[in-house]
Amino acid sequence: MLYNLPSKINTLLLIEQSSIVTILIITVSFFLILLILGIRKSFKLKAENEKLSKKKSLQSEEDNKEYKDFTEGHLYDN
């Protein structure tokens, strides 16, 4: 009886190869999805950053323009 105990434990601890492959496929799929989502988010952020940079450069060009007095055409009491 004691002689059969180690062989029973060994058979309980063995994991079939197909279950290992299934677990690996699920794990790789999960991390692949995370990787794809991260790359997609990175491209979106890069595009938005470029858009904001262009907007800021246009705004800085407008800030550098010379000030025009708009009150000349109006009848203000000075």
C-alpha positions in Angstrom: 0.0 0.0 0.0 2.8 2.5 0.9 4.6 1.4 -2.2 1.8 2.6 -4.5 1.4 6.0 -2.7 4.3 7.7 -4.6 3.1 6.5 -8.0 -0.4 7.9 -7.2 1.0 11.2 -6.1 3.1 11.4 -9.3 0.0 10.7 -11.5 -1.9 13.4 -9.7 0.8 16.0 -10.1 1.3 15.3 -13.8 -0.3 17.8 -16.1 -1.2 16.8 -19.6 0.6 18.5 -22.4 -2.6 19.7 -24.1 -3.6 21.6 -21.0 -0.2 23.3 -20.8 -0.5 24.3 -24.4 -4.0 25.6 -23.8 -2.9 27.7 -20.9 0.1 29.1 -22.9 -2.2 30.0 -25.8 -4.6 31.8 -23.5 -1.8 33.7 -21.8 0.0 34.7 -25.0 -3.4 35.8 -26.5 -4.1 38.0 -23.5 -0.7 39.7 -23.6 -0.9 40.1 -27.4 -4.2 41.9 -27.0 -2.7 44.2 -24.4 0.3 44.9 -26.7 -2.0 45.7 -29.6 -4.1 48.0 -27.5 -1.0 49.7 -26.1 0.5 50.3 -29.6 -2.9 51.7 -30.8 -3.1 54.0 -27.8 0.5 55.2 -28.5 -0.3 56.1 -32.1 -3.4 58.0 -31.0 -1.5 60.0 -28.4 1.3 60.7 -31.0 -1.3 62.0 -33.5 -3.0 64.2 -30.9 0.3 65.5 -29.7 1.2 66.6 -33.3 -2.2 68.2 -33.7 -1.8 70.1 -30.4 1.7 71.2 -31.4 0.4 72.6 -34.7 -2.3 74.4 -32.9 0.1 75.9 -30.4 2.5 77.0 -33.2 -0.4 78.7 -35.0 -1.5 80.4 -31.7 2.0 81.6 -31.1 2.2 83.1 -34.5 -1.1 85.0 -33.8 0.4 86.2 -30.5 3.4 87.6 -32.3 1.3 89.8 -34.6 1.4 93.5 -34.0 -1.5 94.9 -32.0 -4.1 96.9 -33.9 -6.1 99.5 -32.2 -9.7 98.6 -32.9 -11.2 101.6 -31.2 -10.4 104.0 -34.1 -13.6 103.2 -36.0 -15.8 103.8 -33.0 -17.0 106.9 -31.2 -15.5 106.5 -27.8 -15.0 109.4 -25.4 -11.4 109.7 -24.5 
